[in-house]
Amino acid sequence: MAGYRVRIKRSAKKELGELGLHDHQRVVARIRTLEEDPRPQGCEKLSGEEKYRLRQGDFRIIYSIDDEESMVIAVKVGHRRDVYR
């Protein structure tokens, strides 16, 4: 599979900055895995939207995929209790 570029929206970067150091590193590492496989095992397509969800511990990464541009865009990052609001 061709490599994808990963872009993190400004709002998601802010949310990442609010995480503790350990959680931040784990979530960023998980986002980087999307470069090789934007639809890894365990990801789920969100109903009613063209977005996907990826779990990393208690945190969720909401992202969209643009296959034409080979780009993954991280839209939202947060704790599982808050991310879908």
Sequence and secondary structure as in RCSB ss.txt:
>XXXX:A:sequence
MAGYRVRIKRSAKKELGELGLHDHQRVVARIRTLEEDPRPQGCEKLSGEEKYRLRQGDFRIIYSIDDEESMVIAV
KVGHRRDVYR
>XXXX:A:secstr
    EEEE HHHHHHHHTS HHHHHHHHHHHHGGGT SS TT EE TTSS EEEEETTEEEEEEEETTTTEEEEE
EEEETTTTT 
